[in-house]
């Protein structure tokens, strides 16, 4: 694999993705908990609509999370290749 990248920038970006995923997962869990708390007293069509929309969103977010984890792993490989290239090129 031949790579010309800025390993530091890729590393920072991978951390940003991970941070975003963690924040999104925490927010989703909080919202799910809050909804479950009010669901028994909020029983109309809008409640069911919200539940369906939220379920759809969670499924899409889970898929995005899976894909983003793959992207993070790919970035880590690129970073490792670039760092090795820099190490051997500069004789470190």
Secondary structure, 3 states (H helix, E strand, C coil): CCCCCCHHHHHHHHHHHHHHHHHHHHHHHHHHHHHHHHHCCCCCHHHHHHHHHHHHHHHHHHHHHHHHHHHHHHHHHHHHHHHHHHHHHCCC
